[in-house]
Amino acid sequence: MDEYIARANIDHYLDLLHNADIPSQNRAMINKLLLEEEDKLGQSLAQLEFADAKAAVCRARADRQRRLMDSFEPGTDDWVTAERLLVNFESLAQFVEGYCHQMRRRVAGNRI
């Protein structure tokens, strides 16, 4: 049950982080809460698979946003908004990828 709640919290925090209008102080707090929830899930292979799946979703969202931005004329309001969201999505993807790398090291360390 605790694992289910932690995963639901992680999903919730990731959804919050997709909003580009979150002030940096709030973003930092959400990142902290996200890491705390991820740490609750421990060093298991299942957690790594979960994190990898979330990273894939984040990468896909950034790729989709990049294609959308490319469809707008550079410098237009739509392009500027799309670029801001792309920066946000790419930042989130990098954050989740970093966590995946940490989890891979932990899982590899546990197999020794």
DSSP file with accessible surface (Angstrom, degrees, kcal/mol):
  #  RESIDUE AA STRUCTURE BP1 BP2  ACC     N-H-->O    O-->H-N    N-H-->O    O-->H-N    TCO  KAPPA ALPHA  PHI   PSI    X-CA   Y-CA   Z-CA
    1    1 A M     >        0   0  172      0, 0.0     4,-2.2     0, 0.0     5,-0.2   0.000 360.0 360.0 360.0 -42.8    0.0    0.0    0.0
    2    2 A D  H  >  +     0   0  132      1,-0.2     4,-2.6     2,-0.2     5,-0.2   0.878 360.0  53.2 -61.0 -37.6    2.8    2.4    0.9
    3    3 A E  H  > S+     0   0   96      2,-0.2     4,-2.5     1,-0.2    -1,-0.2   0.911 107.6  50.9 -64.2 -41.1    4.4    1.8   -2.5
    4    4 A Y  H  > S+     0   0  166      2,-0.2     4,-2.4     1,-0.2    -2,-0.2   0.930 111.8  47.0 -61.3 -45.3    1.1    2.6   -4.3
    5    5 A I  H  X S+     0   0   75     -4,-2.2     4,-2.7     2,-0.2    -2,-0.2   0.924 111.6  50.8 -64.1 -43.8    0.8    5.9   -2.3
    6    6 A A  H  X S+     0   0    2     -4,-2.6     4,-2.5     1,-0.2    -2,-0.2   0.928 111.9  47.2 -61.3 -43.3    4.4    6.8   -3.1
    7    7 A R  H  X S+     0   0   57     -4,-2.5     4,-2.5     2,-0.2    -1,-0.2   0.902 111.5  50.7 -66.0 -38.6    3.9    6.2   -6.8
    8    8 A A  H  X S+     0   0   40     -4,-2.4     4,-2.4     2,-0.2    -2,-0.2   0.916 110.9  49.1 -64.6 -40.7    0.7    8.2   -6.8
    9    9 A N  H  X S+     0   0   48     -4,-2.7     4,-2.9     2,-0.2     5,-0.2   0.907 109.6  52.0 -63.5 -41.3    2.5   11.1   -5.1
   10   10 A I  H  X S+     0   0    1     -4,-2.5     4,-2.7     2,-0.2     5,-0.2   0.942 109.9  48.7 -60.7 -46.2    5.3   10.9   -7.6
   11   11 A D  H  X S+     0   0   54     -4,-2.5     4,-2.3     1,-0.2    -1,-0.2   0.921 112.2  49.7 -58.3 -43.5    2.8   11.1  -10.4
   12   12 A H  H  X S+     0   0   99     -4,-2.4     4,-2.3     2,-0.2    -2,-0.2   0.935 111.5  47.3 -62.8 -46.4    1.1   14.0   -8.8
   13   13 A Y  H  X S+     0   0   35     -4,-2.9     4,-2.3     1,-0.2    -1,-0.2   0.896 111.0  51.7 -65.3 -38.7    4.4   15.9   -8.3
   14   14 A L  H  X S+     0   0    7     -4,-2.7     4,-1.0    -5,-0.2    -1,-0.2   0.912 108.8  51.3 -63.7 -40.7    5.5   15.2  -11.9
   15   15 A D  H >< S+     0   0  100     -4,-2.3     3,-0.6    -5,-0.2     4,-0.4   0.914 110.0  49.6 -61.1 -42.6    2.1   16.6  -13.1
   16   16 A L  H >< S+     0   0   66     -4,-2.3     3,-1.5     1,-0.2    -2,-0.2   0.905 107.0  55.1 -61.7 -40.3    2.7   19.7  -11.0
   17   17 A L  H 3< S+     0   0    1     -4,-2.3    -1,-0.2     1,-0.3    -2,-0.2   0.688  92.6  71.1 -70.7 -16.2    6.2   20.2  -12.4
   18   18 A H  T << S+     0   0   24     -4,-1.0     2,-0.6    -3,-0.6    -1,-0.3   0.683  77.3  94.7 -72.4 -14.6    4.9   20.1  -16.0
   19   19 A N    X   -     0   0   78     -3,-1.5     3,-1.2    -4,-0.4    -3,-0.0  -0.676  63.5-160.4 -80.9 117.0    3.4   23.6  -15.3
   20   20 A A  T 3  S+     0   0   21     -2,-0.6    -1,-0.2     1,-0.2    -3,-0.0   0.657  83.2  67.8 -72.4 -14.4    5.9   26.2  -16.5
   21   21 A D  T 3   +     0   0  113      2,-0.1    -1,-0.2     3,-0.0    -2,-0.0   0.353  67.9 120.0 -91.2   7.6    4.3   28.9  -14.3
   22   22 A I  S <  S-     0   0   26     -3,-1.2     5,-0.0    -6,-0.1    -6,-0.0  -0.574  71.3-114.4 -73.1 127.8    5.4   27.4  -11.0
   23   23 A P     >  -     0   0   75      0, 0.0     4,-2.6     0, 0.0     3,-0.3  -0.271  25.1-114.2 -59.2 149.8    7.6   29.9   -9.1
   24   24 A S  H  > S+     0   0  103      1,-0.2     4,-2.5     2,-0.2     5,-0.2   0.850 115.5  55.3 -59.7 -33.9   11.1   28.6   -8.6
   25   25 A Q  H  > S+     0   0  159      2,-0.2     4,-1.8     1,-0.2    -1,-0.2   0.931 111.4  43.8 -64.9 -42.9   10.7   28.3   -4.8
   26   26 A N  H  > S+     0   0   86     -3,-0.3     4,-2.7     2,-0.2    -2,-0.2   0.893 111.9  53.9 -67.8 -39.5    7.7   26.1   -5.2
   27   27 A R  H  X S+     0   0   44     -4,-2.6     4,-2.7     1,-0.2    -2,-0.2   0.919 107.8  50.6 -60.6 -42.6    9.4   24.1   -7.9
   28   28 A A  H  X S+     0   0   59     -4,-2.5     4,-2.1    -5,-0.2    -1,-0.2   0.912 111.2  48.2 -62.8 -40.5   12.3   23.5   -5.6
   29   29 A M  H  X S+     0   0  100     -4,-1.8     4,-2.7     2,-0.2    -2,-0.2   0.919 111.5  49.3 -67.1 -41.4   10.0   22.3   -2.8
   30   30 A I  H  X S+     0   0   21     -4,-2.7     4,-2.8     1,-0.2    -2,-0.2   0.917 110.0  51.7 -64.7 -40.4    8.1   20.0   -5.2
   31   31 A N  H  X S+     0   0   39     -4,-2.7     4,-2.5     2,-0.2    -1,-0.2   0.918 110.1  49.7 -60.0 -41.4   11.5   18.6   -6.4
   32   32 A K  H  X S+     0   0  109     -4,-2.1     4,-2.2     2,-0.2    -2,-0.2   0.938 112.2  46.5 -63.2 -46.4   12.4   17.9   -2.8
   33   33 A L  H  X S+     0   0   50     -4,-2.7     4,-2.3     2,-0.2    -2,-0.2   0.893 110.7  53.9 -63.0 -38.9    9.1   16.2   -2.1
   34   34 A L  H  X S+     0   0    0     -4,-2.8     4,-2.5     1,-0.2    -2,-0.2   0.940 109.1  47.4 -61.0 -46.8    9.5   14.2   -5.3
   35   35 A L  H  X S+     0   0   61     -4,-2.5     4,-2.6     1,-0.2    -1,-0.2   0.899 109.9  53.6 -63.1 -38.1   12.9   12.9   -4.2
   36   36 A E  H  X S+     0   0   79     -4,-2.2     4,-1.5     2,-0.2    -1,-0.2   0.918 110.7  46.2 -62.7 -42.6   11.6   12.0   -0.8
   37   37 A E  H  X S+     0   0   12     -4,-2.3     4,-0.9     2,-0.2    -2,-0.2   0.906 112.2  50.5 -66.8 -40.3    8.8    9.9   -2.3
   38   38 A E  H >< S+     0   0    5     -4,-2.5     3,-0.7     1,-0.2     4,-0.4   0.894 108.4  52.8 -65.4 -37.6   11.2    8.3   -4.7
   39   39 A D  H >< S+     0   0   81     -4,-2.6     3,-1.4     1,-0.2    -1,-0.2   0.842 100.3  62.6 -66.3 -31.2   13.6    7.5   -1.8
   40   40 A K  H 3< S+     0   0  143     -4,-1.5    -1,-0.2     1,-0.3    -2,-0.2   0.812  95.6  60.3 -61.4 -30.0   10.7    5.8    0.1
   41   41 A L  T X< S-     0   0   19     -4,-0.9     3,-0.5    -3,-0.7    -1,-0.3   0.622 100.5-154.1 -77.1 -11.4   10.4    3.3   -2.7
   42   42 A G  T <   -     0   0   26     -3,-1.4    -1,-0.2    -4,-0.4    -2,-0.1  -0.275  34.9 -44.2  80.3-157.5   13.9    2.2   -2.0
   43   43 A Q  T 3  S+     0   0   97     -3,-0.1    -1,-0.2    63,-0.1    67,-0.1  -0.073  83.0 138.5-108.9  32.2   16.5    0.5   -4.2
   44   44 A S    <>  -     0   0   46     -3,-0.5     4,-1.7     1,-0.1    63,-0.1  -0.383  61.3-126.8 -86.4 156.0   14.5   -2.1   -5.9
   45   45 A L  H  > S+     0   0   74      1,-0.2     4,-2.4     2,-0.2     5,-0.2   0.868 111.9  59.3 -63.8 -35.8   14.6   -3.1   -9.5
   46   46 A A  H  > S+     0   0   45      1,-0.2     4,-2.3     2,-0.2    -1,-0.2   0.900 104.0  50.8 -61.7 -38.9   10.8   -2.5   -9.7
   47   47 A Q  H  > S+     0   0    1      2,-0.2     4,-3.0     1,-0.2    -1,-0.2   0.901 108.1  52.4 -65.8 -38.5   11.4    1.1   -8.7
   48   48 A L  H  X S+     0   0   16     -4,-1.7     4,-2.9     2,-0.2    -2,-0.2   0.929 109.5  48.6 -62.6 -43.4   14.0    1.5  -11.5
   49   49 A E  H  X S+     0   0  122     -4,-2.4     4,-2.1     2,-0.2    -2,-0.2   0.910 112.0  49.6 -62.7 -40.3   11.6    0.2  -14.0
   50   50 A F  H  X S+     0   0   26     -4,-2.3     4,-2.2     2,-0.2    -2,-0.2   0.939 112.6  46.9 -62.4 -46.5    9.0    2.6  -12.7
   51   51 A A  H  X S+     0   0    2     -4,-3.0     4,-2.6     1,-0.2    -2,-0.2   0.901 110.5  52.6 -64.2 -40.9   11.4    5.5  -12.9
   52   52 A D  H  X S+     0   0   47     -4,-2.9     4,-2.3     2,-0.2    -1,-0.2   0.899 108.6  50.7 -61.3 -40.0   12.5    4.5  -16.4
   53   53 A A  H  X S+     0   0   55     -4,-2.1     4,-2.0     2,-0.2    -2,-0.2   0.918 111.1  48.0 -64.4 -41.4    8.9    4.4  -17.6
   54   54 A K  H  X S+     0   0   50     -4,-2.2     4,-2.4     1,-0.2    -2,-0.2   0.894 110.2  52.6 -66.2 -38.0    8.4    7.9  -16.2
   55   55 A A  H  X S+     0   0    0     -4,-2.6     4,-2.8     1,-0.2    -2,-0.2   0.908 107.4  52.1 -64.1 -40.1   11.6    9.1  -17.9
   56   56 A A  H  X S+     0   0   41     -4,-2.3     4,-2.5     2,-0.2    -1,-0.2   0.909 109.5  49.5 -62.8 -40.6   10.3    7.8  -21.2
   57   57 A V  H  X S+     0   0   74     -4,-2.0     4,-2.5     2,-0.2    -2,-0.2   0.924 111.4  49.3 -63.9 -42.5    7.1    9.7  -20.7
   58   58 A C  H  X S+     0   0    4     -4,-2.4     4,-2.3     2,-0.2    35,-0.2   0.912 111.7  48.4 -64.0 -42.5    9.0   12.9  -19.9
   59   59 A R  H  X S+     0   0  106     -4,-2.8     4,-2.7     2,-0.2    -1,-0.2   0.920 111.7  49.8 -63.7 -42.4   11.2   12.4  -23.0
   60   60 A A  H  X S+     0   0   44     -4,-2.5     4,-2.7     2,-0.2    -2,-0.2   0.907 110.0  50.7 -63.4 -40.4    8.2   11.8  -25.2
   61   61 A R  H  X S+     0   0   62     -4,-2.5     4,-2.4     2,-0.2    -1,-0.2   0.921 111.5  47.6 -64.7 -41.7    6.5   14.9  -23.9
   62   62 A A  H  X S+     0   0    4     -4,-2.3     4,-2.5    27,-0.2    -2,-0.2   0.920 112.3  49.5 -65.4 -41.6    9.6   17.0  -24.5
   63   63 A D  H  X S+     0   0   70     -4,-2.7     4,-2.2     2,-0.2    -2,-0.2   0.922 111.7  48.6 -62.5 -43.2    9.9   15.6  -28.1
   64   64 A R  H  X S+     0   0  130     -4,-2.7     4,-2.2     1,-0.2    -2,-0.2   0.918 112.1  49.1 -63.0 -40.9    6.2   16.3  -28.8
   65   65 A Q  H  X S+     0   0   20     -4,-2.4     4,-2.9     2,-0.2    -2,-0.2   0.890 108.2  54.1 -67.4 -37.3    6.6   19.9  -27.4
   66   66 A R  H  X S+     0   0   83     -4,-2.5     4,-2.4     2,-0.2    -1,-0.2   0.923 109.1  48.2 -62.2 -43.6    9.7   20.4  -29.6
   67   67 A R  H  X S+     0   0  153     -4,-2.2     4,-0.9     2,-0.2    -2,-0.2   0.904 112.0  49.9 -63.6 -40.0    7.7   19.4  -32.7
   68   68 A L  H >< S+     0   0   77     -4,-2.2     3,-1.0     1,-0.2     4,-0.5   0.940 110.2  49.4 -63.6 -46.2    4.9   21.7  -31.7
   69   69 A M  H >< S+     0   0   21     -4,-2.9     3,-1.6     1,-0.3    -2,-0.2   0.910 107.3  55.6 -59.4 -41.3    7.3   24.6  -31.2
   70   70 A D  H 3< S+     0   0  109     -4,-2.4    -1,-0.3     1,-0.3    -2,-0.2   0.717  98.7  63.0 -65.1 -19.8    8.9   23.9  -34.6
   71   71 A S  T << S+     0   0   84     -3,-1.0    -1,-0.3    -4,-0.9     2,-0.3   0.637  94.2  76.7 -80.6 -12.5    5.5   24.2  -36.2
   72   72 A F  S <  S-     0   0   58     -3,-1.6     3,-0.1    -4,-0.5     0, 0.0  -0.667  93.8-101.4 -96.8 155.6    5.2   27.9  -35.1
   73   73 A E    >   -     0   0  139     -2,-0.3     3,-2.0     1,-0.1     6,-0.4  -0.558  49.5-104.0 -71.6 126.2    6.9   30.9  -36.7
   74   74 A P  T 3  S+     0   0   87      0, 0.0    -1,-0.1     0, 0.0     3,-0.1  -0.259 104.2  22.8 -54.7 136.0   10.0   31.8  -34.5
   75   75 A G  T 3  S+     0   0   56      1,-0.3    -2,-0.0     2,-0.1     2,-0.0   0.186  91.5 123.5  93.5 -14.6    9.3   34.9  -32.4
   76   76 A T  S <> S-     0   0   54     -3,-2.0     4,-2.7     1,-0.1    -1,-0.3  -0.308  76.8-108.7 -73.5 164.3    5.5   34.6  -32.4
   77   77 A D  H  > S+     0   0  138      1,-0.2     4,-2.5     2,-0.2     5,-0.2   0.902 121.0  51.3 -59.8 -41.2    3.6   34.5  -29.1
   78   78 A D  H  > S+     0   0   99      1,-0.2     4,-2.7     2,-0.2    -1,-0.2   0.912 110.7  48.3 -62.7 -41.9    2.8   30.8  -29.7
   79   79 A W  H  > S+     0   0   50     -6,-0.4     4,-2.8     2,-0.2    -2,-0.2   0.925 111.1  50.2 -64.7 -43.7    6.4   30.0  -30.4
   80   80 A V  H  X S+     0   0   70     -4,-2.7     4,-2.4     2,-0.2    -2,-0.2   0.930 113.2  45.9 -62.1 -43.8    7.6   31.8  -27.2
   81   81 A T  H  X S+     0   0   61     -4,-2.5     4,-2.3     1,-0.2    -1,-0.2   0.933 113.5  49.0 -63.7 -44.7    5.0   30.0  -25.1
   82   82 A A  H  X S+     0   0    4     -4,-2.7     4,-2.4     1,-0.2    -2,-0.2   0.890 110.6  51.1 -63.4 -37.8    5.9   26.7  -26.7
   83   83 A E  H  X S+     0   0   79     -4,-2.8     4,-2.6     2,-0.2    -1,-0.2   0.920 108.2  51.7 -65.9 -42.0    9.6   27.3  -26.1
   84   84 A R  H  X S+     0   0  111     -4,-2.4     4,-2.0     1,-0.2    -2,-0.2   0.931 112.4  46.1 -60.7 -43.0    9.0   28.1  -22.5
   85   85 A L  H  X S+     0   0   45     -4,-2.3     4,-3.0     2,-0.2    -1,-0.2   0.899 110.0  54.4 -66.8 -38.3    7.1   24.8  -22.1
   86   86 A L  H  X S+     0   0   12     -4,-2.4     4,-3.0     2,-0.2     5,-0.3   0.931 107.0  50.3 -61.1 -44.8    9.8   22.9  -23.9
   87   87 A V  H  X S+     0   0   88     -4,-2.6     4,-2.3     1,-0.2    -1,-0.2   0.929 112.9  47.8 -58.9 -42.5   12.5   24.3  -21.6
   88   88 A N  H  X S+     0   0   14     -4,-2.0     4,-2.4    -5,-0.2    -2,-0.2   0.938 113.2  46.6 -63.6 -47.6   10.3   23.1  -18.7
   89   89 A F  H  X S+     0   0   21     -4,-3.0     4,-2.5     1,-0.2   -27,-0.2   0.896 113.1  49.1 -64.3 -40.4    9.7   19.7  -20.1
   90   90 A E  H  X S+     0   0   63     -4,-3.0     4,-2.5    -5,-0.2    -1,-0.2   0.901 110.4  51.3 -66.5 -38.8   13.4   19.2  -21.0
   91   91 A S  H  X S+     0   0   63     -4,-2.3     4,-2.2    -5,-0.3    -2,-0.2   0.928 111.4  47.2 -62.9 -43.7   14.4   20.2  -17.5
   92   92 A L  H  X S+     0   0    6     -4,-2.4     4,-2.7     2,-0.2     5,-0.2   0.918 110.6  52.2 -64.8 -41.0   11.9   17.8  -16.0
   93   93 A A  H  X S+     0   0    9     -4,-2.5     4,-2.7   -35,-0.2    -2,-0.2   0.920 110.2  48.6 -61.9 -42.3   13.2   15.0  -18.3
   94   94 A Q  H  X S+     0   0  144     -4,-2.5     4,-2.4     2,-0.2    -1,-0.2   0.897 110.4  51.7 -64.1 -39.6   16.8   15.6  -17.2
   95   95 A F  H  X S+     0   0   56     -4,-2.2     4,-1.9     2,-0.2    -2,-0.2   0.948 113.2  43.4 -61.7 -48.0   15.8   15.6  -13.6
   96   96 A V  H  X S+     0   0    2     -4,-2.7     4,-2.4     1,-0.2    -2,-0.2   0.902 112.3  53.6 -67.5 -38.8   14.0   12.2  -13.9
   97   97 A E  H  X S+     0   0   39     -4,-2.7     4,-2.3    -5,-0.2    -1,-0.2   0.909 106.6  53.4 -60.7 -40.7   16.9   10.8  -16.1
   98   98 A G  H  X S+     0   0   33     -4,-2.4     4,-2.1     1,-0.2    -1,-0.2   0.908 108.2  49.3 -60.8 -40.8   19.3   11.8  -13.3
   99   99 A Y  H  X S+     0   0    4     -4,-1.9     4,-2.7     1,-0.2    -1,-0.2   0.911 108.1  54.2 -64.4 -39.9   17.2    9.9  -10.8
  100  100 A C  H  X S+     0   0    0     -4,-2.4     4,-2.6     1,-0.2    -2,-0.2   0.909 107.2  50.9 -60.5 -41.9   17.2    6.9  -13.1
  101  101 A H  H  X S+     0   0   91     -4,-2.3     4,-2.0     2,-0.2    -1,-0.2   0.914 110.3  49.5 -62.4 -40.7   21.0    7.0  -13.2
  102  102 A Q  H  X S+     0   0   78     -4,-2.1     4,-2.3     1,-0.2    -2,-0.2   0.921 111.0  49.5 -62.4 -44.2   21.1    7.1   -9.4
  103  103 A M  H  X S+     0   0    0     -4,-2.7     4,-3.0     1,-0.2     5,-0.2   0.892 107.9  53.7 -63.4 -39.7   18.7    4.2   -9.2
  104  104 A R  H  X S+     0   0   90     -4,-2.6     4,-2.7     1,-0.2    -1,-0.2   0.912 109.4  48.5 -61.3 -42.3   20.8    2.2  -11.7
  105  105 A R  H  X S+     0   0  165     -4,-2.0     4,-2.5     2,-0.2    -2,-0.2   0.914 113.0  48.0 -64.0 -41.5   23.9    2.7   -9.6
  106  106 A R  H  X S+     0   0   75     -4,-2.3     4,-1.8     2,-0.2    -2,-0.2   0.928 113.2  46.5 -63.7 -46.1   22.0    1.6   -6.4
  107  107 A V  H  X S+     0   0   12     -4,-3.0     4,-0.7     2,-0.2    -2,-0.2   0.926 113.8  48.5 -63.1 -43.7   20.6   -1.5   -8.1
  108  108 A A  H >< S+     0   0   60     -4,-2.7     3,-0.8    -5,-0.2     4,-0.2   0.902 110.9  51.8 -63.3 -38.4   24.0   -2.4   -9.5
  109  109 A G  H >< S+     0   0   40     -4,-2.5     3,-0.9     1,-0.2    -1,-0.2   0.820 104.7  56.4 -67.1 -30.3   25.5   -1.8   -6.0
  110  110 A N  H 3< S+     0   0   93     -4,-1.8    -1,-0.2     1,-0.2    -2,-0.2   0.650  98.4  62.5 -76.2 -14.4   23.0   -4.1   -4.4
  111  111 A R  T <<        0   0  174     -3,-0.8    -1,-0.2    -4,-0.7    -2,-0.2   0.496 360.0 360.0 -89.7  -4.3   23.9   -7.0   -6.7
  112  112 A I    <         0   0  184     -3,-0.9    -3,-0.0    -4,-0.2    -4,-0.0  -0.346 360.0 360.0 -73.2 360.0   27.5   -7.2   -5.4
